[in-house]
Amino acid sequence: MKTIFFIDDDPFVTTLYRTRLSSEGYRVEIANNGSEALEKLNSILPDLIVLDLNMPGLNGVDVLKQFRSRSETADTPVIIFSNGYVQSLIDEARALGAVRVLTKSQCPPNKMLTEIRTAMDAIPAHMSSPGSPRKNSMPKQPALTPLEALSAAADLTWQTIDLLTLPDNAPPELRRKALAGLYKSVRQRLNESLSEPIGSQREHLAKALNNLFADFYEHPGNMTKVSCQTLVRGLGNLTQLKP
């Protein structure tokens, strides 16, 4: 039985994936912070590691450096599974041999399962024993555009959060979740308007709103109360315009 070590500071995430992956026949070990992960690594030898980057105390890159310093996990495949990371952390994780970097909002459980199976299949049979070297052979996938990422996040959003009631200090991922919920409710209307003749009022406004959605998702700090009011007002105007 293959062992997956799932490291994330969100107990909901680790419980969800332990249940799902266990049902698929994997042995799943979990840790909710970097220190716990390093301690558990003294007693387990995972075939694959799923690692969050943003954790209190030791972040994911710090943990990954420790893994790579140990001979038994020096070449263990690692999938980064995180939100709100910065590019420097991604670059460090890739330099340390992460085979894939996945964003939580863009990766539902079925996709994660596919990624894990692919990573497992990429490990040659003669390299799957403890202490044997493993090489990363996962091809990189092109990054999603902000609008594609927003569409993927909208497909995962089951609860709508009112953008206009978010506090000024709301974290980026909460802003994105609220934005995705709104986008999910108006996406069909936007797409219908975008199919109108080029240059028409509806097509022009829908394109501008789509660009605003994409900008907010890529730069959640731009989502001030005034700018969010502008977005909501624009959606209202789109509804009122005749085809």
C-alpha positions in Angstrom: 0.0 0.0 0.0 1.4 3.4 -1.0 1.7 6.0 1.7 0.9 9.7 1.1 2.0 12.3 3.7 -0.5 15.2 3.6 0.7 18.3 5.4 -1.6 21.3 5.8 -2.5 23.6 8.6 -6.3 23.4 7.8 -7.8 20.3 9.7 -10.7 20.4 7.3 -8.4 19.9 4.3 -6.4 17.1 5.9 -9.5 15.3 7.1 -11.2 15.6 3.7 -8.2 14.2 1.8 -7.4 11.5 4.3 -11.0 10.2 3.9 -10.9 10.5 0.1 -7.5 9.1 -0.5 -8.0 6.2 2.0 -11.1 5.2 0.1 -8.9 4.9 -3.0 -6.6 2.5 -1.3 -3.8 4.7 -0.1 -2.4 4.9 3.4 -2.6 8.5 4.5 -0.6 10.2 7.2 -1.4 13.8 8.1 0.3 16.7 9.9 -1.1 20.2 10.6 2.1 22.1 10.9 5.8 21.9 9.9 7.1 20.8 13.3 4.6 17.9 13.5 5.5 16.9 9.9 9.2 16.6 10.7 8.5 14.7 13.9 6.3 12.2 12.1 8.9 11.7 9.4 11.0 9.9 12.0 8.5 7.0 12.0 7.1 7.0 8.4 8.5 6.7 4.9 6.0 8.2 2.5 5.9 7.4 -1.2 4.6 10.9 -2.0 4.2 14.2 0.0 1.4 16.8 -0.4 2.6 20.0 1.1 1.0 23.4 2.0 3.3 26.4 1.6 1.6 28.8 4.0 1.7 27.3 7.5 2.4 28.9 10.9 5.9 28.5 12.2 7.8 26.5 9.6 6.5 27.3 6.1 6.3 24.7 3.4 9.7 25.6 1.9 11.4 25.3 5.3 9.8 21.9 5.7 10.8 20.8 2.2 14.4 21.8 2.8 14.4 19.5 5.8 12.9 16.7 3.8 15.6 17.1 1.1 18.4 17.1 3.7 17.4 13.5 4.8 18.6 10.7 2.6 15.3 8.7 2.9 13.2 11.6 1.5 15.8 13.4 -0.6 14.0 12.4 -3.8 10.5 11.7 -2.6 7.9 13.3 -5.0 6.3 16.4 -3.5 3.1 18.1 -4.7 2.7 21.7 -3.5 -1.0 22.3 -2.6 -1.5 25.8 -1.4 -3.3 29.2 -1.7 -2.0 32.7 -1.2 1.6 31.8 -1.9 4.2 34.2 -3.3 6.3 33.5 -6.4 9.6 33.3 -4.5 8.2 30.4 -2.4 7.0 28.6 -5.6 10.5 29.1 -7.2 12.2 27.7 -4.1 9.8 24.7 -4.0 10.5 23.9 -7.6 14.2 24.3 -7.1 13.9 21.7 -4.3 12.2 19.3 -6.7 8.5 19.8 -6.3 6.9 17.9 -9.1 3.7 20.0 -9.3 2.4 23.3 -7.8 -1.4 23.3 -7.4 -3.7 26.0 -6.2 -6.4 24.8 -3.8 -9.1 26.9 -5.5 -8.3 25.4 -8.9 -7.9 21.8 -7.8 -11.0 19.8 -6.7 -10.4 16.4 -5.0 -10.9 14.5 -8.3 -8.1 16.5 -10.0 -5.8 16.0 -6.9 -6.4 12.3 -7.1 -5.4 12.3 -10.8 -2.3 14.3 -10.0 -1.3 11.9 -7.3 -1.8 8.9 -9.5 0.3 10.5 -12.2 3.1 11.3 -9.8 3.0 7.7 -8.4 3.1 6.3 -11.9 6.1 8.4 -12.7 8.2 6.6 -10.0 10.0 3.7 -11.6 9.3 0.4 -9.9 12.9 -0.2 -9.0 13.1 3.2 -7.3 10.1 2.8 -5.0 11.9 1.1 -2.2 13.2 3.1 0.8 16.4 5.0 0.2 16.3 4.5 -3.6 16.7 7.7 -5.7 13.6 9.1 -7.4 13.6 11.6 -10.2 11.0 14.2 -11.0 9.5 13.6 -14.5 6.3 15.6 -14.3 5.9 18.1 -17.2 5.0 21.6 -16.3 1.5 22.8 -17.2 0.8 26.3 -18.5 -0.5 28.7 -15.8 -4.2 29.6 -16.0 -5.1 33.1 -16.9 -6.8 35.1 -14.1 -10.2 34.6 -15.7 -9.7 30.9 -16.2 -8.6 30.7 -12.5 -11.7 32.6 -11.5 -13.9 30.2 -13.5 -12.3 27.2 -11.9 -12.8 28.8 -8.4 -16.4 29.6 -9.2 -17.0 25.9 -10.0 -15.8 25.1 -6.5 -17.7 27.9 -4.7 -20.9 26.7 -3.0 -21.6 29.7 -0.8 -22.0 33.2 -1.9 -20.4 35.9 0.2 -21.5 39.5 -0.3 -18.6 41.5 -1.7 -20.0 44.7 -0.4 -20.0 43.5 3.2 -16.4 42.3 3.4 -14.3 44.1 6.0 -11.4 46.2 4.7 -8.9 43.7 6.3 -10.5 40.6 4.7 -7.7 38.2 3.5 -7.1 37.8 -0.2 -8.5 34.3 -0.4 -11.8 35.4 1.3 -12.0 38.2 -1.3 -11.4 35.7 -4.1 -14.0 33.4 -2.7 -16.6 36.2 -2.6 -15.6 37.2 -6.1 -15.9 33.6 -7.3 -19.4 33.3 -5.8 -20.6 36.5 -7.6 -19.0 35.4 -10.8 -20.7 32.0 -10.7 -24.1 33.7 -10.4 -23.5 36.1 -13.4 -21.2 34.1 -15.7 -24.1 32.9 -18.0 -25.3 36.5 -18.3 -21.8 37.7 -19.1 -21.2 35.0 -21.7 -24.6 35.7 -23.4 -23.7 39.4 -23.5 -20.2 38.7 -24.9 -21.9 36.8 -27.8 -23.7 40.0 -28.9 -22.3 41.9 -31.9 -18.9 43.4 -31.3 -19.1 47.0 -30.3 -22.7 46.8 -29.0 -23.4 48.2 -25.6 -23.9 44.8 -24.0 -20.8 43.3 -25.5 -18.7 46.3 -24.6 -19.9 46.4 -21.0 -19.6 42.6 -20.5 -16.0 42.7 -21.8 -15.2 45.5 -19.4 -16.8 43.6 -16.5 -14.9 40.4 -17.4 -11.7 42.3 -17.3 -12.6 43.8 -13.9 -13.3 40.3 -12.6 -10.0 39.1 -13.8 -8.1 42.1 -12.3 -9.8 41.6 -9.0 -9.0 37.9 -8.9 -5.3 38.5 -9.8 -5.0 41.5 -7.5 -7.5 41.1 -4.7 -6.0 44.2 -3.0 -7.7 46.2 -5.7 -11.1 45.1 -4.3 -11.9 48.2 -2.3 -15.5 49.0 -1.3 -15.7 51.7 -4.1 -14.4 49.4 -6.8 -16.7 46.5 -5.7 -19.6 48.9 -5.8 -18.6 49.8 -9.4 -18.5 46.1 -10.3 -22.0 45.4 -8.8 -23.4 48.6 -10.4 -22.0 47.5 -13.8 -23.7 44.1 -13.5 -27.0 45.8 -12.7 -26.6 48.0 -15.8 -25.9 45.0 -17.9 -29.2 43.4 -16.9 -31.0 46.6 -17.8 -29.6 46.9 -21.3 -31.7 45.4 -24.0 -30.1 42.7 -26.4 
